């Protein structure tokens, strides 16, 4: 029944042809994903703040709830990601194998996004149940379905390396320039001072963002196309045993290096993102002052804006791996500068600028490198492993984010984090002991010095681009012989 519905003509892609179109780049990869990615970006930065500062869950169960809950939830999320990868590889419709799930995710994102913040003012038990269920409805189901299918759009769009690279840049522009900059600039400067610790205002803001996600996600569905799925239609991937697909993934050294790279990068960036608001509120500035976080994000955003025009030409000339590796050298230097002078605004802004210049290649060309690696895996094994590989990629993302959130909250609790409160005169009191300030500083500006060095080492061995054009030609010839 589901396949009959998804194959209806009115649900067909609005793009056609073998070449990626301008309309496809702008609507399918830039504007379309913006709603879901914006919602997720806000949640990644501020949902934990909502739990600690609005609901006051830091001390719940002696501080254990916000440590255990995200870790257990992300284990569930990891399992659903693996299952979703299995399902995608075995989905066969005229619309492709991943795109139909973008369609399915659109209403789920809106509903679950709203439920995250409508936690009733009830007993502690009721609140805990609501938080756990709403969190898993969003992350383990709704966003898992969207993110798995969305991330496969670049690898499945085309084999043309140049077109694929441009799509990767457009895809990341959405995350960085639209979602990232809005969350990093508008929220700390305008939204956070306005909503404060008032739950009703949080609900209003997040309902609006959740509603916006629906039509934009539908736009992504209609203006994307799976050319590689169509090209490989004569291969009966569903008949390839799951164990065989897993073996193809875990015996491919480039995929293993890529997973290790992504694991380390996710640990560093997750802890940093969690620490951002706390660092700006307590170490570098004052609570929701509307200035500190805006400055940090603006300085970080300037390089990201320039990167739209600079990264891909450099990647074409020197190679995606080489440019990314060189970038991480600057990444480490910038992080180290911030760590040495964490309370000096000028020096921190300089360090952040250098660090974000270094992070440009990683931000813009990663999915193109991932697509290259999937082509290499197909060349070696004789079949595509998109769903399996992406499910492992997403398992790393969700598991590490959950573990990092639990670790971060545990560190806050152990360091003596104090929930902001109103004194008898109605003034907001938001101060922390030195132990908490030191912990927050390491989380935001210290940890990525170490993760950056590890990423440089991994990239030295990641030369998947070597001989890629010949591998793609071999794949094309193999498919033609099967027809």
C-alpha positions in Angstrom: 0.0 0.0 0.0 2.8 2.4 0.9 4.6 1.8 -2.5 1.3 2.4 -4.4 0.9 5.7 -2.6 4.4 6.9 -3.1 4.3 6.0 -6.8 1.4 8.4 -7.5 2.3 10.9 -10.3 1.6 14.0 -8.1 4.4 12.8 -5.8 7.0 12.7 -8.6 10.2 14.7 -8.4 10.0 18.1 -9.9 13.5 17.8 -11.5 14.5 15.5 -14.4 17.5 14.8 -16.6 20.9 13.4 -15.9 22.5 16.7 -14.9 21.9 18.5 -11.6 19.8 21.7 -12.3 20.0 25.1 -10.7 16.5 24.7 -9.4 17.5 21.4 -7.8 20.5 23.0 -6.0 18.6 26.0 -4.7 15.3 24.4 -3.7 16.3 20.8 -3.0 19.6 21.3 -1.3 19.7 24.9 0.0 16.2 26.0 0.9 14.3 22.7 1.4 16.4 21.2 4.2 16.5 24.5 6.1 13.4 23.9 8.2 14.4 20.6 9.7 18.1 21.6 10.0 17.2 24.8 11.7 14.9 23.0 14.2 17.7 20.5 14.9 20.3 23.3 15.2 18.2 25.1 17.8 17.6 21.9 19.7 21.3 21.0 19.7 22.2 24.3 21.2 19.3 25.1 23.5 17.3 22.0 24.4 19.8 21.1 27.2 19.5 24.7 28.4 15.7 24.3 28.5 16.1 21.2 30.6 18.6 22.7 33.0 17.5 26.3 33.3 13.7 26.2 32.6 12.7 22.8 33.9 15.5 22.6 36.5 16.4 19.0 35.9 20.1 19.3 36.8 19.6 18.1 40.4 16.9 15.5 39.5 17.8 12.0 41.0 20.9 13.6 42.5 22.0 14.8 39.1 21.8 11.4 37.6 18.7 11.9 35.3 20.4 14.3 32.8 23.4 11.9 32.7 21.6 8.7 32.2 18.6 9.8 30.2 20.4 11.2 27.1 22.8 8.1 27.0 20.0 5.6 27.2 17.9 7.6 24.6 20.8 7.7 22.2 21.2 3.9 22.5 17.6 3.6 21.3 18.4 6.2 18.6 21.4 4.2 17.5 19.3 1.1 17.1 16.6 2.9 15.1 19.4 4.3 12.8 20.7 0.9 12.1 17.2 -0.3 11.3 16.5 2.7 9.2 19.6 2.0 7.1 18.4 -1.6 6.6 15.0 -0.3 5.5 16.3 2.3 3.1 18.5 -0.2 1.2 15.4 -2.4 0.8 13.0 0.4 -0.3 12.2 0.2 -4.0 9.9 2.9 -5.4 9.8 5.1 -8.5 10.7 7.9 -6.2 13.9 6.2 -5.0 14.9 4.5 -1.8 15.7 7.5 0.4 13.5 10.3 -0.9 10.2 8.7 0.2 11.3 8.8 3.8 11.9 12.6 3.6 8.2 12.8 2.7 7.2 10.6 5.6 9.3 12.6 8.1 7.8 16.0 7.3 4.7 15.8 9.6 6.5 13.8 12.2 9.2 16.5 12.7 6.5 19.2 13.3 4.5 17.2 15.8 7.4 15.9 17.8 9.2 19.3 17.8 6.3 20.9 19.5 5.9 18.1 22.1 9.5 18.5 23.2 8.6 21.8 24.9 5.0 21.3 26.0 6.1 19.5 29.2 3.1 19.8 31.6 3.5 21.6 34.9 2.8 18.4 36.8 4.5 16.0 39.2 8.1 15.1 38.7 7.2 11.6 37.5 4.9 13.0 34.8 7.5 15.4 33.6 10.2 12.7 33.4 7.9 10.5 31.3 7.0 13.4 29.0 10.6 14.4 28.5 11.8 10.8 27.8 8.9 10.1 25.4 9.0 13.4 23.5 12.8 13.3 23.2 12.8 9.8 21.7 9.8 10.6 19.4 11.8 13.4 17.9 15.3 12.0 17.8 14.8 8.2 17.7 12.0 8.3 15.1 11.3 11.6 13.4 14.8 13.1 13.0 16.3 9.7 12.4 14.0 9.1 9.4 14.7 12.6 8.0 18.4 12.7 8.7 19.2 9.3 7.2 17.3 10.1 4.0 18.5 13.7 3.8 22.2 12.8 4.2 21.9 10.3 1.3 20.7 12.8 -1.2 24.2 14.1 -2.1 25.7 10.6 -2.5 22.7 9.4 -4.5 22.2 12.5 -6.7 25.0 11.9 -9.3 28.4 10.4 -9.9 29.7 13.6 -11.5 32.3 14.7 -8.9 32.0 18.4 -9.8 28.2 18.5 -9.5 28.3 16.4 -6.3 30.8 18.7 -4.8 28.6 21.7 -5.5 25.6 20.0 -4.0 27.7 19.2 -0.9 28.5 22.9 -0.6 24.9 24.0 -1.0 23.9 21.3 1.5 26.3 22.7 4.1 25.4 26.3 3.4 22.0 25.5 4.7 23.4 24.0 7.9 26.0 26.7 8.5 24.8 30.0 7.0 21.0 29.6 7.4 20.6 27.4 10.4 23.9 28.0 12.1 24.0 31.7 11.7 20.4 32.2 12.7 20.8 30.1 15.8 24.1 31.6 16.6 23.2 35.3 16.1 19.5 35.9 16.2 18.8 33.5 19.1 21.4 34.9 21.6 20.8 38.5 20.6 17.0 38.5 20.4 15.3 35.3 21.3 17.0 34.1 24.4 16.8 37.5 26.3 13.1 37.6 25.3 12.2 34.0 26.4 14.5 33.8 29.5 13.2 31.0 31.7 9.5 31.4 30.8 8.3 28.1 29.5 5.3 29.5 27.7 7.5 31.7 25.6 9.8 28.8 24.8 6.7 26.8 23.6 5.6 29.7 21.3 9.0 30.0 19.7 9.5 26.3 19.2 6.0 25.8 17.8 6.7 28.4 15.1 10.0 26.7 14.2 8.4 23.2 14.1 5.6 24.4 11.8 8.1 26.0 9.4 9.9 22.6 9.1 6.9 21.0 7.4 6.6 22.9 4.1 10.3 23.2 3.7 10.9 19.5 4.1 8.3 18.9 1.4 10.2 21.2 -0.8 13.3 19.1 -0.4 11.4 16.0 -1.3 10.0 17.5 -4.5 13.3 19.0 -5.7 15.7 16.2 -5.3 16.4 13.2 -7.5 18.2 9.8 -7.0 20.1 9.3 -10.2 22.4 6.7 -8.9 19.5 4.6 -7.5 17.9 4.8 -11.0 21.2 3.8 -12.6 21.5 0.8 -10.3 17.9 -0.2 -10.6 18.8 -3.5 -12.3 20.8 -4.6 -9.2 18.7 -6.5 -6.8 20.2 -5.0 -3.6 17.4 -6.3 -1.5 18.7 -9.8 -2.2 22.2 -9.1 -0.9 22.3 -10.3 2.7 22.7 -7.7 5.4 25.8 -9.5 6.7 27.4 -9.2 3.3 26.7 -5.5 3.2 28.1 -5.1 6.7 31.2 -7.0 5.7 31.7 -4.8 2.6 31.5 -1.7 4.9 33.8 -3.0 7.7 36.5 -4.3 5.3 36.8 -1.0 3.4 39.6 0.9 5.0 38.4 4.3 3.7 35.0 3.8 5.3 36.7 2.8 8.6 38.9 5.9 8.5 35.9 8.0 7.7 34.0 6.6 10.6 37.0 7.2 12.9 37.3 10.7 11.6 33.6 11.4 12.2 33.6 9.9 15.6 36.5 12.1 16.9 35.1 15.2 15.2 31.6 14.6 16.7 33.0 14.2 20.2 34.9 17.5 20.0 32.1 19.5 18.3 29.3 18.1 20.5 31.1 19.0 23.8 31.9 22.4 22.3 28.3 23.1 21.2 27.0 22.1 24.6 29.5 24.4 26.3 28.9 27.4 24.0 25.9 29.0 25.8 27.4 28.2 29.3 30.8 29.6 28.3 29.3 32.9 27.0 26.9 33.2 30.0 29.5 32.6 32.7 33.1 32.7 31.5 33.4 35.4 28.8 30.2 37.4 29.4 27.1 37.6 31.6 23.9 35.6 31.5 21.9 36.1 28.3 23.6 39.5 27.8 22.7 39.4 24.0 26.2 40.4 23.1 28.9 37.8 24.0 27.4 34.8 22.1 26.5 37.1 19.2 30.1 38.3 18.8 31.5 34.8 19.1 29.1 33.5 16.5 29.6 36.5 14.2 33.4 36.1 14.1 32.8 32.4 13.5 30.4 33.2 10.7 32.5 35.5 8.7 34.9 32.8 7.5 32.0 30.5 6.8 30.5 33.0 4.5 33.7 33.5 2.6 34.1 29.7 2.5 31.1 29.3 0.1 33.3 30.8 -2.7 36.7 29.7 -1.6 36.5 26.1 -0.5 35.4 24.2 -3.6 37.9 25.9 -6.0 40.7 25.0 -3.5 39.4 21.5 -3.1 39.3 21.0 -6.9 42.9 22.2 -7.2 44.5 20.5 -4.2 42.1 17.7 -3.4 39.3 17.6 -0.8 41.4 15.6 1.7 44.5 17.8 1.4 42.5 21.1 1.9 40.7 19.5 4.9 43.9 18.4 6.5 45.6 21.8 6.1 42.4 23.4 7.6 42.7 21.3 10.7 46.2 22.7 11.4 44.6 26.2 11.7 41.7 24.6 13.7 44.2 23.4 16.3 46.1 26.7 16.5 42.9 28.8 16.9 41.5 26.5 19.6 44.8 26.7 21.5 44.8 30.5 21.4 41.3 30.6 22.9 42.2 28.1 25.6 45.3 30.1 26.7 43.3 33.3 27.1 39.7 32.2 27.7 38.4 35.4 29.4 40.0 37.9 27.0 37.3 38.8 24.5 39.6 40.2 21.8 42.0 37.2 21.9 39.2 34.7 22.0 37.6 36.4 18.9 40.9 36.2 17.1 41.3 32.5 18.0 37.8 31.7 17.0 38.3 33.4 13.6 41.5 31.4 12.9 39.8 28.2 14.1 36.7 28.7 11.9 38.9 29.5 8.8 40.5 26.1 9.5 37.1 24.4 9.8 35.8 25.5 6.4 36.9 22.5 4.3 35.5 20.1 6.9 32.2 22.0 6.9 31.7 22.2 3.2 33.2 19.1 1.5 32.7 16.3 4.0 29.6 14.8 2.2 31.5 14.9 -1.1 34.3 12.8 0.5 31.6 10.5 1.9 30.1 10.1 -1.5 33.6 9.3 -3.0 34.1 6.7 -0.3 30.7 5.0 -1.1 31.8 4.9 -4.8 35.0 3.2 -3.7 33.1 0.7 -1.6 30.8 -0.1 -4.6 33.9 -0.6 -6.9 35.4 -3.1 -4.4 32.2 -5.0 -3.5 30.1 -4.8 -6.7 27.0 -3.3 -4.9 25.9 -0.2 -3.1 26.0 0.1 0.7 24.5 3.5 1.0 21.9 2.7 3.7 24.2 0.5 5.8 27.1 3.0 5.7 24.8 6.0 6.4 23.2 4.1 9.3 26.7 3.6 10.9 27.5 7.2 10.3 24.3 8.3 12.0 24.8 5.8 14.9 28.2 7.4 15.6 26.5 10.9 15.5 23.6 10.1 17.8 25.5 7.8 20.1 28.3 10.3 20.6 25.9 13.2 21.0 24.0 11.3 23.7 27.1 10.2 25.5 28.7 13.7 25.2 25.5 15.2 26.6 25.4 12.8 29.5 29.1 13.4 30.2 28.7 17.2 29.9 25.8 17.2 32.3 27.6 14.9 34.7 30.6 17.3 34.6 28.3 20.2 35.3 26.7 18.5 38.3 30.1 17.3 39.7 31.6 20.8 39.2 28.7 22.3 41.2 26.6 24.0 38.6 24.0 26.3 40.1 20.6 26.9 38.4 19.9 30.6 37.8 17.2 31.9 40.2 15.4 35.1 41.1 16.2 36.7 44.5 13.7 38.3 46.8 14.1 41.6 44.9 13.2 39.9 41.6 16.7 40.1 40.2 18.2 37.1 38.2 21.1 35.5 40.0 23.4 33.6 37.6 26.9 32.9 39.0 29.0 29.7 39.1 31.9 28.5 41.3 35.4 28.5 39.7 35.4 24.7 39.3 32.4 25.0 37.0 34.0 27.9 35.1 37.1 25.8 34.5 35.1 22.8 33.3 33.0 24.9 30.9 36.2 26.5 29.5 37.7 23.2 28.7 34.5 22.0 27.1 34.3 25.0 24.7 37.9 25.9 23.9 40.1 23.1 25.2 39.0 19.7 24.0 39.1 20.5 20.3 42.9 21.1 20.5 43.3 17.4 21.1 40.6 16.2 18.7 42.0 18.4 16.0 45.4 16.8 16.2 43.9 13.3 16.0 41.9 14.3 12.9 45.1 15.5 11.2 46.7 12.1 11.8 43.6 10.2 10.4 43.5 12.4 7.2 47.1 11.6 6.4 45.9 8.1 5.5 42.7 9.0 3.8 43.6 9.2 0.1 40.3 7.9 -1.3 40.3 10.4 -4.2 43.3 8.6 -5.8 42.1 6.8 -8.9 38.4 7.7 -8.3 37.6 8.6 -11.9 38.8 5.2 -13.1 36.9 3.4 -10.4 33.7 5.2 -11.5 34.3 4.2 -15.1 34.7 0.6 -14.0 31.4 0.8 -12.1 29.6 2.2 -15.1 31.0 -0.5 -17.4 30.0 -3.2 -15.0 26.4 -1.9 -14.8 26.2 -1.6 -18.6 27.3 -5.3 -18.9 24.5 -6.3 -16.5 21.8 -4.8 -18.7 
